[in-house]
Amino acid sequence: MIIDDTPKRVSPLKLDKLISYKNIRLLQTFVTEHGKILPRYITNLTVKQQKALKKAIKRARIFNLLC
């Protein structure tokens, strides 16, 4: 029997936390200085959170809240 000792990935955000395009400080933590969205393997977000993050960042860019 093989036991996997690697630690499980834990999401940095609470699972019930809402990701909004208005929360610029939160969005900036997941964007590089060049404006690119960080991938999931770096952010450790769940798939659902990463999709919500992507949508929020793109909305913030449209409203010129995020460059």
C-alpha positions as CSV (number, residue, x, y, z in Angstrom):
1,M,0.0,0.0,0.0
2,I,1.4,3.4,-1.0
3,I,0.8,6.3,1.2
4,D,1.0,9.8,-0.3
5,D,2.7,12.2,2.1
6,T,2.4,15.3,-0.1
7,P,0.3,18.0,1.6
8,K,-3.1,18.7,0.2
9,R,-3.5,22.0,-1.6
10,V,-5.6,24.4,0.4
11,S,-7.4,27.3,-1.3
12,P,-6.2,30.7,0.0
13,L,-9.7,32.0,-0.1
14,K,-12.6,30.7,2.0
15,L,-14.9,28.6,-0.2
16,D,-18.0,30.7,0.6
17,K,-16.2,34.0,-0.1
18,L,-17.7,35.9,-3.0
19,I,-15.3,37.2,-5.6
20,S,-16.5,40.6,-6.8
21,Y,-15.1,42.9,-9.5
22,K,-15.4,45.7,-7.0
23,N,-12.8,44.2,-4.6
24,I,-9.7,45.6,-6.4
25,R,-7.3,44.8,-3.6
26,L,-8.2,41.1,-3.8
27,L,-8.1,41.0,-7.6
28,Q,-4.6,42.6,-7.7
29,T,-3.2,39.7,-5.7
30,F,-4.0,37.3,-8.5
31,V,-2.7,39.5,-11.4
32,T,0.9,40.0,-12.4
33,E,2.5,43.5,-12.8
34,H,2.0,43.0,-16.5
35,G,-1.8,42.4,-16.1
36,K,-1.9,38.7,-16.7
37,I,-4.1,36.5,-14.6
38,L,-2.1,33.9,-12.5
39,P,-2.9,30.3,-13.3
40,R,-4.5,27.8,-10.9
41,Y,-1.3,25.9,-10.1
42,I,0.2,29.1,-8.7
43,T,-2.9,30.6,-7.0
44,N,-4.1,27.2,-5.5
45,L,-7.7,28.2,-6.1
46,T,-10.5,25.7,-6.8
47,V,-11.8,25.5,-10.4
48,K,-15.0,27.3,-9.4
49,Q,-13.1,30.1,-7.7
50,Q,-10.6,30.5,-10.6
51,K,-13.5,30.9,-13.1
52,A,-15.2,33.5,-10.8
53,L,-11.8,35.2,-10.4
54,K,-11.3,35.3,-14.2
55,K,-14.8,36.8,-14.8
56,A,-14.3,39.4,-12.0
57,I,-10.9,40.5,-13.4
58,K,-12.3,40.8,-16.9
59,R,-15.3,42.9,-15.6
60,A,-12.9,45.1,-13.6
61,R,-10.9,45.7,-16.8
62,I,-13.9,46.6,-18.8
63,F,-15.0,49.2,-16.1
64,N,-11.4,50.5,-16.0
65,L,-11.0,49.6,-12.3
66,L,-8.1,47.3,-13.0
67,C,-5.3,48.0,-15.5
